[in-house]
Amino acid sequence: MTEIARGLEGVRFTETRLSKVDGQAGELTIAGFPLEELAPHASFEEVLFLLWYDRLPTASELSGLRSRMLAQREMPPAASNVLREAAARHLAPMDGIRMGVDTVGLCSPEPHMEGEVDVGCAVALTAHMATIAAAYWRLLHGQSLIPANPGLGHAANYLYMLTGEEPHPDAARALETYLNTVVDHGMNASTFTARVIVSTRADMVAAIVGALGALKGPLHGGAPGPALDMVFEIRARASASGKPIAVEAEAWAREMVASGGRIMGFGHRVYKVRDPRADVLDQAARSLFARTGEQKLYQDARIVEEVMLRVLEELKPGRGLKTNVEFYTALVLHGVGLEAEMFTPTFAVSRVGGWTAHVLEQVREDRLIRPDARYVGPLDRRWVPVEARS
């Protein structure tokens, strides 16, 4: 009897040059580059070019890509109308953004691939994702929309469109490092969703909308906020009790484990050691908070992390519950001024680069993804007319 691979764990259905995740060694490779070498130094546009074209751009190619993205960054009327209606109904950010992205097929001159590899559509979707996310957040809060600043890169423009203020270079660099860090990560749920959709020869817009739906779920893209909430809750307990934060962190951790709760920011389905993305974002957070003057928050977070790791190893030995990307994602995104409700949308602002690159790979492969399932239901039922059913 064929073994069932629940959740498709361990099943390889294709090959990719985009990223390699080594969960045992704690290593992440992005298109040939170790994450720690690429993420802190590259611009997001350079990483996009790398994923789409399999090489780093020349100076003129990088300038050209930035110009193309700037041209696609303006909020089109179709998207604006949808976002305003969604905001009037107070839909959650991921819902409003998903609806807005679905209008890109009405907005872009190159929205559909029709069986061809179309990097132009990838450019349009990646540029629009940031604009739509920033615009929807402002509409939810009754604020006017802010057009992109032609003098800023993608990461800085995202912060600018959210706030109307040109971000400090350190904040822009921290966000850029984050975007580079989470742009692609193997065959995760949202990436697989995008590839399944486009394998039917649907268009790229449909694939990215589907990926957004998968990313919304808390088991995939919706968990960084609670990791930061934990740090703030422990800090509040320490302030109220007068005890050291390490003491309150240990009490909190033991209470959470005893109650059967999950400590967010620790443990990963793939990584059995420390998530390499946590290391990269730890460094980004350290540099950022040194500038903003919130070093105490960073120091407290490090204490909380150390205590959680120790308690988890004691209470759940052998489980490999190490720091994951969520913990320092929360710190970095908080440090650049984002509210927790925008953490997952900002994840999408990055991951759309990886999604579109995977879509381009799948289009080249042109093979329908169709797994099988073992039937376990009855086989001998007989039809009975409704009037004869008891």
MOTA-V320845 format. One record per residue. N is the residue number from 1. RES is the residue in one small letter. PHI is phi as a letter, one per 40 degrees, with the letter a starting at -180 (* if undefined). PSI is psi in whole degrees, -180 to 180 (* if undefined). Layout:
n->{N,N}
res->{RES,RES}
phi->{PHI,PHI}
psi->{PSI,PSI}
//
This chain:
n->{1,2,3,4,5,6,7,8,9,10,11,12,13,14,15,16,17,18,19,20,21,22,23,24,25,26,27,28,29,30,31,32,33,34,35,36,37,38,39,40,41,42,43,44,45,46,47,48,49,50,51,52,53,54,55,56,57,58,59,60,61,62,63,64,65,66,67,68,69,70,71,72,73,74,75,76,77,78,79,80,81,82,83,84,85,86,87,88,89,90,91,92,93,94,95,96,97,98,99,100,101,102,103,104,105,106,107,108,109,110,111,112,113,114,115,116,117,118,119,120,121,122,123,124,125,126,127,128,129,130,131,132,133,134,135,136,137,138,139,140,141,142,143,144,145,146,147,148,149,150,151,152,153,154,155,156,157,158,159,160,161,162,163,164,165,166,167,168,169,170,171,172,173,174,175,176,177,178,179,180,181,182,183,184,185,186,187,188,189,190,191,192,193,194,195,196,197,198,199,200,201,202,203,204,205,206,207,208,209,210,211,212,213,214,215,216,217,218,219,220,221,222,223,224,225,226,227,228,229,230,231,232,233,234,235,236,237,238,239,240,241,242,243,244,245,246,247,248,249,250,251,252,253,254,255,256,257,258,259,260,261,262,263,264,265,266,267,268,269,270,271,272,273,274,275,276,277,278,279,280,281,282,283,284,285,286,287,288,289,290,291,292,293,294,295,296,297,298,299,300,301,302,303,304,305,306,307,308,309,310,311,312,313,314,315,316,317,318,319,320,321,322,323,324,325,326,327,328,329,330,331,332,333,334,335,336,337,338,339,340,341,342,343,344,345,346,347,348,349,350,351,352,353,354,355,356,357,358,359,360,361,362,363,364,365,366,367,368,369,370,371,372,373,374,375,376,377,378,379,380,381,382,383,384,385,386,387,388,389,390}
res->{m,t,e,i,a,r,g,l,e,g,v,r,f,t,e,t,r,l,s,k,v,d,g,q,a,g,e,l,t,i,a,g,f,p,l,e,e,l,a,p,h,a,s,f,e,e,v,l,f,l,l,w,y,d,r,l,p,t,a,s,e,l,s,g,l,r,s,r,m,l,a,q,r,e,m,p,p,a,a,s,n,v,l,r,e,a,a,a,r,h,l,a,p,m,d,g,i,r,m,g,v,d,t,v,g,l,c,s,p,e,p,h,m,e,g,e,v,d,v,g,c,a,v,a,l,t,a,h,m,a,t,i,a,a,a,y,w,r,l,l,h,g,q,s,l,i,p,a,n,p,g,l,g,h,a,a,n,y,l,y,m,l,t,g,e,e,p,h,p,d,a,a,r,a,l,e,t,y,l,n,t,v,v,d,h,g,m,n,a,s,t,f,t,a,r,v,i,v,s,t,r,a,d,m,v,a,a,i,v,g,a,l,g,a,l,k,g,p,l,h,g,g,a,p,g,p,a,l,d,m,v,f,e,i,r,a,r,a,s,a,s,g,k,p,i,a,v,e,a,e,a,w,a,r,e,m,v,a,s,g,g,r,i,m,g,f,g,h,r,v,y,k,v,r,d,p,r,a,d,v,l,d,q,a,a,r,s,l,f,a,r,t,g,e,q,k,l,y,q,d,a,r,i,v,e,e,v,m,l,r,v,l,e,e,l,k,p,g,r,g,l,k,t,n,v,e,f,y,t,a,l,v,l,h,g,v,g,l,e,a,e,m,f,t,p,t,f,a,v,s,r,v,g,g,w,t,a,h,v,l,e,q,v,r,e,d,r,l,i,r,p,d,a,r,y,v,g,p,l,d,r,r,w,v,p,v,e,a,r,s}
phi->{*,c,c,c,c,d,g,f,c,g,c,b,b,a,b,a,b,c,a,b,b,b,c,c,c,g,b,b,b,b,f,g,b,d,d,c,c,c,c,c,b,c,c,c,c,c,c,d,d,d,c,c,b,g,a,c,c,c,d,c,c,c,c,c,c,c,c,c,c,c,c,c,c,c,c,c,d,c,c,d,c,c,c,c,c,c,c,c,c,f,c,c,d,c,c,c,c,d,c,c,c,c,c,c,c,c,b,c,c,b,c,b,c,f,g,b,c,b,c,d,c,c,c,c,c,c,c,c,d,c,c,c,c,c,c,c,c,c,c,c,b,g,b,c,c,b,c,c,c,c,c,b,c,c,c,c,c,c,c,c,c,c,b,g,b,c,c,c,d,c,c,c,c,c,c,c,c,c,d,c,c,b,c,a,a,g,c,c,c,c,c,c,d,c,c,c,c,c,c,c,g,c,c,c,c,c,c,c,c,c,c,c,c,c,c,c,c,c,c,b,b,b,b,c,d,c,c,c,d,d,c,c,c,c,c,c,c,c,c,c,c,g,c,d,c,c,c,c,c,c,c,c,c,c,c,c,c,c,c,g,c,b,c,c,g,b,g,a,c,c,c,b,b,d,c,c,c,c,c,c,c,d,c,c,c,d,c,c,c,c,c,c,g,c,c,c,c,c,c,c,c,c,c,d,d,c,c,d,c,c,c,c,c,c,c,b,c,g,c,g,c,b,c,b,c,c,c,c,d,c,c,c,c,c,c,c,h,c,c,d,c,b,c,c,d,c,d,c,d,c,c,d,c,c,d,c,c,c,c,c,c,c,c,c,c,f,b,c,c,a,c,b,a,c,c,b,c,c,b,b,c,b,c,b,d,d,c,b,c,b}
psi->{133,133,141,126,87,131,12,22,129,-1,128,121,-9,-180,151,147,5,-45,150,125,118,97,-27,-38,-14,46,142,125,129,108,42,-13,131,138,-44,-18,-33,-51,-44,-12,-35,153,159,-36,-37,-40,-40,-47,-42,-45,-40,-34,-3,31,160,148,155,172,-42,-36,-39,-43,-40,-41,-42,-39,-41,-41,-39,-40,-26,2,-15,140,113,155,-39,-45,-42,-43,-43,-44,-39,-41,-41,-41,-36,-27,2,40,151,152,-45,-31,-46,-42,-43,-42,-38,-42,-31,-15,-6,-30,-21,-15,-34,143,-10,54,-26,147,-35,47,0,154,112,95,-25,-38,-36,-42,-47,-46,-41,-41,-44,-32,-46,-43,-45,-43,-47,-43,-43,-39,-43,-41,-38,-26,19,27,154,156,148,119,157,151,115,-14,0,150,-178,-49,-48,-36,-36,-47,-39,-44,-23,-39,-23,2,138,124,154,142,-33,-38,-43,-40,-40,-44,-40,-41,-41,-49,-42,-35,-36,13,-31,147,67,-155,64,176,-46,-38,-43,-41,-47,-42,-38,-46,-48,-19,-18,2,24,169,169,-35,-45,-41,-41,-36,-42,-40,-39,-39,-40,-37,-26,-30,140,-18,-5,-74,-2,27,-7,-34,-50,-28,-39,-37,-38,-46,-45,-39,-43,-40,-41,-41,-41,-38,-40,-36,-22,4,157,150,-30,-37,-46,-34,-42,-42,-43,-45,-44,-37,-43,-45,-41,-32,-2,9,168,134,110,144,3,137,144,145,-31,-48,125,-2,-173,133,122,-26,-30,-38,-45,-43,-26,-47,-40,-41,-41,-46,-42,-48,-24,-33,-40,-12,8,37,-29,-40,-44,-46,-42,-39,-39,-39,-45,-44,-48,-41,-45,-43,-42,-46,-41,-38,-35,-47,-25,61,142,-2,-15,39,84,171,132,-177,-26,-39,-51,-19,-47,-42,-46,-47,-36,-40,-30,3,11,144,156,-32,-16,5,-49,-43,-37,-33,-45,-36,-36,-55,-20,-29,-45,-42,-49,-36,-41,-38,-44,-40,-45,-35,-42,-38,-38,54,125,130,113,88,173,169,145,127,130,12,-179,163,-10,25,150,143,134,126,151,-37,-16,0,139,*}
//
